[in-house]
């Protein structure tokens, strides 16, 4: 049953080797500390909040200059219910695709990197990550490296850039 459940549910020795890692990211070949090491959960959450506030501010600016009717609503609240997640998603996809980090990630000194190759993340992986993050549960279900389901599914990890 352990093999069927996968590394999400099976605990720290889920890699199949039977030996535990001494730090998160060791199995991925990442350093324990400093640049290139896995970003901790608190820093990742902080970056997400910054990106969300940035999206909210952008929608607020649009509404303040052109009114909520521009975005098909009667008020900022009506528009922000769909516009903020859409803007947040576009920011996440475009920035990770082009720069390997969102503005919030850049502020916190982290970025998105592939774990399976030295190539860029790419637009498809960035899209899948954003869709998974939007549903909130996949990032909260983490493996022994502290990577969420969205990172496991796309072969990525959030690492420290400084």
N, C-alpha and C positions, 0 to 999 in steps of 0.2 A: 504494500500500500504506500510505503514511503516514496517509492519511485514514481508512482502515479500522482501523488500530491505535488511533487516538484519542490524546488528550493524555497518557495514562499512559506510553506507550512511545516517543513520537516526539521527546521532548526539549524544550529550552527554547523553540523557535520553533513549537510545536504549535498556537498560537492561529490560525494561518493567515495572519496579517498579515506574517510574515517578520521582524518586529522583536522584539528581546528586551526584556523588562522590566528596569528598573534595580533593582527590589526586589520581593520576594514580596508579592503582594496588589495591586500597582499596577493590573493588568488588572481587578481586582474593584472598584477605586475606594477601596481602603483606604489609610490612611496608612502611611508607612514605619516610624515608631516611635511609641511611646506608646499611649494608649487608642484602641482600635479597630483596631490593627494586628494582623496574624496572629501567633498564639502560636507560639513555637518548639517543636520536637519534644521537647526535654528537659523543658520545662514541662508539655507535654501528657502525657508518660509519667509524670511525677511525680504529676499529678492522678489518673491512672488507678490508680497504686499506692495512693494514699490512699483512693480509693473502694473498691478491692478489700479493703484492710485493714479499712475500716469495715464492709463486708459480712461479712467473716470474724469481726470482733468482735461484730456483732449476732447471728450464728448461734451463736457461742460463749456469749453471754449467755443465749440461749434454752435451749441445751443445759444450761448450768450451773444454771439455775433449775428447769427442768422435766424434764431428762434427755433423752438422745438418742431415747428411745421416742416423745416428742412429735412428732418429725420423721421417725419411721419408721426409725430406725437403732439399731445396737448401741453405737456410739461416735461421738465428735466427728468422727473421720476419715471414717467411713461417711456421716454426715449432710452433712459439708461438701463431699463430692464432687459433690453436686447442689444443696444448699441455698445455698452461697456464690454460685455463678454466678446462681442465681435471684434472690437478694436483691440482688446487684450490678445485675442487669438492671432490677429494679423500681426501685431507687434512681435509676438512670440515666434511665429513661423518665419517672418522675414528676417528678424534680427538673428535668430539661431542659424538660419540658413546662410546668411551673408557674413555674420561676424562671430558666430559660435557663442554668443551670449546676448541676453536681453539687456536693456538698460539697468534693470534692477540687479541682474547678475554682475554686470560691470561695476556697479556701485559697491557691491559686497565682495568683489575680488574673486568671483567664481565664473565658470564657463561650462559649456556643454561640449563634451568630446566623445568620439566613438571609442569603444573599447575593443572592437574587432579589427580595426585598421587605423592607419595614420591619416586617412582621408577626412575631408570635411563632413559635417553631419548630413547635409543635403536637405532638399526641400521636402521630400517624402517622409523622412524620419522626423523632421521638425513638425510636420503636419500631424503625424501620428502621436508624437509627444504631447502636443497642445490638446488634441482631442482627449487623450487619456487624462491629462491634468485637469481638464475642464470638469470631468466627472468626479474629481477629488479622491475617490476611494483608491484608484491604482497607485498614486504616490504614497498613500499611507500604508499600503501593504508592502513591506520591505523584506529583502533577502538578507543573508548574513553580511553582505557588504554595505548594507544601508541603502541600496538602490531600490527604487520603487518599481512596480510592474511596468510603468511607462518607459523607464530606462532599460529594463530587461527586454521588453518587446522590441525596442529600437536599437539595442546594442550600444547604448550611450551611458554616460555617467556625468554628474556634475562634479567638476574638480576645481581646486583652488588655482587661480591664475597668478597670484602673488603671495 
